[in-house]
Amino acid sequence: AQSVTQPDIHITVSEGASLELRCNYSYGATPYLFWYVQSPGQGLQLLLKYFSGDTLVQGIKGFEAEFKRSQSSFNLRKPSVHWSDAAEYFCAVINTGTASKLTFGTGTRLQVTL
Amino acid sequence: GAGVSQTPSNKVTEKGKYVELRCDPISGHTALYWYRQSLGQGPEFLIYFQGTGAADDSGLPNDRFFAVRPEGSVSTLKIQRTERGDSAVYLCASSSTPTTGELFFGEGSRLTVL
């Protein structure tokens, strides 16, 4: 079965600094990969997704992620963090071609200091 | 509203009681999902509906949990004989493109079983 590992439970960065959140997946074939963000009082929101093609994908709010098959990774990055980016970030994977069972990691909580 | 709506937002009940949680998906979304998020964890899949039928209920933990979607829109998650371990945030999501993993989540219903 597919699985997702987010090794960092909590990360603190200063506003304006760059950010990288790590995600490693376990899956036999090429997976569909996602990053979702959960802000206080809001539902989970899709930031970006990777299906195939260009391994560097752009998302909303200035986020990007790079799929690296050799490392089984899909790390999320942002060049300059804003205080409003403080939230919990979840990496997720889905079986290609199926319509259910997004498998989420345990999440990384991002704190932004001013 | 335009988003996924879940009620109640908070529910406190006593062990052994029956609970219903309601989800009103985005209009026109044929796919509806229930997830459960325990403290410090990522969301875990419970059940997926395509239209009125449960296409995948493999995530339901036991027969105390049941969900319906009789008219292909609103769904209700039903929990019988609640246990303290059922305490969690129950998330509902809907999608118009279920095979892509692009889900729109509600804010969740927080269930506390005393």
Interface residues (C-beta under 8 A of the other chain):
Chain A: V4 Y32 F34 Y36 G41 Q42 G43 L44 Q45 L46 K49 F51 F90 A92 I94 G97 T98 A99 S100 K101 L102 T103 F104 G105 T106 G107
Chain B: G3 V4 A31 Y33 Y35 G40 Q41 G42 P43 E44 F45 Y48 Q50 A55 D56 S58 G59 L91 A93 P98 T99 T100 G101 E102 L103 F104 F105 G106 E107 G108
